[in-house]
Amino acid sequence: MSLKKASAIIVLILIIDQVSKFYIKTNFMLGEEIRVFDWFRILFVENEGMAWGAKIPGQYGKLLLTSFRLVAIVGIAYWLWDSVRKNGSRVLIVAVSMIFAGAFGNIIDSVFYGEIFNHSYNQVATFLPEEGGYGTLMHGKVVDMLYFPLWSGYLPDWIPFWGGDYFTFFEPVFNIADSAITIGVALLLIFNKQAFPESKEEKRTEKAYS
């Protein structure tokens, strides 16, 4: 698979991701929700940190997280380029392209959104507001909106630790970029042998010791 085709996948995912985030940010107030189905809702939340809302504590936690993401994206870009150069399998290149696009999509939020949008508390945000953004460069918040509460209710009392508690499955709110990363990782796990085929030398070694 060529680098041109991999780039097309990345651009497509980035366009869908950023268009959806711009729409949510400029049409929804923070916490606003649209119920599409009982099990699927559009819910606008912002994530200051990592997956599941985890954050690095301290004054420079957000800066460190964004810096780490920038370093990581360089590593993923090299992985993609090297996979194409070595004629890696289609599954591998598609998966890495999706992971790169997802990571890059969330980096755009983290780096720029604090500068180009004002806050969304009790108001719909404005793109490039005259008074300036809600944060500074490298201190933006990731926009999430996809919510799939597939089941909600009280757990049976016989379940250890959580018995009797109110529980929602699936509770995290995520975005298109997160979805691309998840699908990319899933492809690598499910189609591991196709993504990382054994070389002829490795096969000879296995036969020699079998």
N, C-alpha and C positions, 0 to 999 in steps of 0.2 A: 504494500500500500504506500502511495506516494505522500510526501510531506504536504503537497498541495491539497490532497483530499483530507488529510488530517487537519489542516488549517481551516478548511471549509466547515468541518464538524465543530471546531472551536469557535469560529465566528458565529455560526448559527446558534449555538448554545448561549454565547455571550449576548447576542441580540435579544433572544427570548428572555434571558435572565434580566438584563438591564431595562428592557421595555416594561416588563412586569413590575419591577421595583419602582421605576419612575412613575408608573400609573398609580400604584398603591400609595407611594409617598405624596403624590400631588392630588389625590382624591379621597384619602382616608385620614381620619384622625387616629392617633395611637389608641389601640384597643377596640377600634370599630370593627364590626363583624358582619358578614353576609352569610346566611345559611343557605348553601346550595342544596345539600341533602342533609339528613340527620347525621350522616357519617362523614360529610365533607363540608368544610366552611372556609371562607376567606377571612382570615383574622390578621390584622396588622399589628405586628410586634416588632421591636428592634432589639437586636442582640449586640451587647457591648463586648462580648468576649468570644469564647470558643464554642464548640458544639455543646448543646444542652445548656447553654447560657453560662457555662463556667467562665470565670474571669481570673486573670493574674492580679493579685492584690498589689496595692501600692500606687504611688503617684505616677510612676512610669510603666505600670503594668500594661496599659493599652498600647503604648509606644513599643514596648518589647514584643508584644503579640503581633502587631502589624509588621515589625521588622523581621520577626521570625517567618511570617507568611511570605514576605518578599524573598527571603533567602530560600525558602522551600520551593517557591514557584520557579526559581532559577534551576534548582535540582530537577524538578519535574520536566522542565523544558529540555534540559540536557538528556534526560531519560527518553523523551519522545524523539528527539533528533537522533540519538544513538540507535534507537530501535528501528527507525526508518533507514538509517545508514546501513544497518546490518541485515536489512530485509526481514525484519521481525514479522511475526504472524499478524494477520489482519485483526484478530481478536485483541492482541496486545496493543497495537497502535490505536485502535478505536477506544479501548479502555483508558489508556494513558491520555489520549486527547480529551476524553470526557473529564478525567480527574483534573487535568490542567485547566480546562475551561471553567470548571466549577470553582477551583481554587482562585483563579484569576478574577472571576465574577465577584466573589466575596472580598477580594483585595481591593477592587474598585470602590466598594462601599467603605471599607475601612480607611482607605487613603483619602478619598475625595468627598464623601457625602457630608462630612462635617463642615466643609467649606461651601458647598453648592446648594445646600438646603438649610432652612431654618427649622426649628423644632416642631414636633407634631402633637404636643400636649394641648388638648382642647382646641386644636385648630388644624386646618389642612396646611401642610407645608408649602412653601413657595420655592420654586427653582430660581437660583441666583437672586436671593432677596437683597434689597438695597442696604439693609442694616447688617448684612453679613450672615454667615451660617451659624449653626448651633455649636460648632466646634472648630477645631483647627486641622490643618493637614496631618494625616496619619492618625486622627482621633475620631474617625467616623464610625457610625453604628451600622451593622448589617441589617438590611430589611428582610423580614420573614413574613410569609402570608399563607402558606399552605397548611391547613390543619385538618387532620383526619381522626376525630374522636370515634373510633370504630365501635367502642363499647364503653359505657359508663354505668357504674352501680356500686353497691356495697358488696365487698368480698365476704364469702362465707366465714363464719366464726372459727371453723376448724383449720383455716390456713394459718400456719405459724407466722408470728410477727405482725402481719398485715390484716389478719382476720377481723372483719367488722369495719374496716376502713373504706372510705369512698375512693374508688379507683377508676381512672380513665385510661383506656388503651385505644389508640396510640396518642399520647399527650404532646410530644414535641411539635413546635411550629417550625417549618423550614421553608426553603425557597428553591427555585429552579437550579441554582448553582449547587446547593446541597444534594439535590436529587441526582445531578450529573456525577458528582463524586461518588455517591452511594452506588449508582448503577455501574460506574467504572470499576470500583472495587469488587462488586458482586461478579462482574464478568471475569475478572482475574481469578477469583476464588472458584467459580463454577466451572469455567473452562481453563483450568490451570494447565492441563497437559497441552492444550492447543496454543495457549499463550506462551508457554515456556517449553517448547518441544526439546527433547533430548537430542544432543548432537550425535553424529555417527560414532565419534570417539567414546562418548559416554556409554552408548549402547554396546560397543565392543568390550568395554571394561566390565559392564554388568554381566555380559555373557561369559567372560573369562572367569568370573568369581561365582557363577551360578552352577 
